[in-house]
Amino acid sequence: DADVTQTPRNRITKTGKRIMLECSQTKGHDRMYWYRQDPGLGLRLIYYSFDVKDINKGEISDGYSVSRQAQAKFSLSLESAIPNQTALYFCATSDPNGPSATNTQYFGPGTRLTVL
Amino acid sequence: DAKTTQPPSMDCAEGRAANLPCNHSTISGNEYVYWYRQIHSQGPQYIIHGLKNNETNEMASLIITEDRKSSTLILPHATLRDTAVYYCIVRVAYGGSQGNLIFGKGTKLSVKP
């Protein structure tokens, strides 16, 4: 969905480096999410944020941190990257008060991260 | 763990209807059935959702059984661009982590010429 953008789209880094993945949205949604996807598997939730002051850990938050700089921006950081964090990372947004009132999530195009 | 069961793969001829089944026998009364698809490492794309009535939009139709324990996503005229992994997800509409999406492995649909 073009309303949700992620940067960078691809990144190769080395073990121990600090990495930040950024997500921006123009949908005006309050809720934002970070997922990771490993080959052949479904997505797993890392962190989610219901508004700028509300951040929650997901299923697999260890080794990650997030920052919600504004309603439209949600960043994911790997403080010290390790090879098993090599994965596809997706950002998503949702609006529980939208027309369908069912909190449907809309995803960005993803960031492919490789940690050597 | 995902609350749904889907076949790992299915084939469909181009131009024919693709019927993707999903079992969700433990669904609760306040849980919706959602369908997303993911085309080759792109971001998952929302398709359709429903509670208990059948639903149709420009992409697909969703048929939910009367007991709500299973559903079928129907792509009426499949094209090669519909080749993707299709995820069936059940979840409540609101409420903290209960409203978050839990992805299983989905069904890999291959549309063949």
Interface residues (C-beta under 8 A of the other chain):
Chain A: D1 V4 Y33 Y35 G40 L41 G42 L43 R44 L45 Y48 N56 G58 L88 F90 A92 P96 S100 A101 T102 N103 T104 Q105 Y106 F107 G108 P109 G110 R112
Chain B: A2 Y32 Y34 S41 Q42 G43 P44 Q45 Y46 H49 Y87 A93 Y94 G96 S97 G99 N100 L101 I102 F103 G104 K105 G106
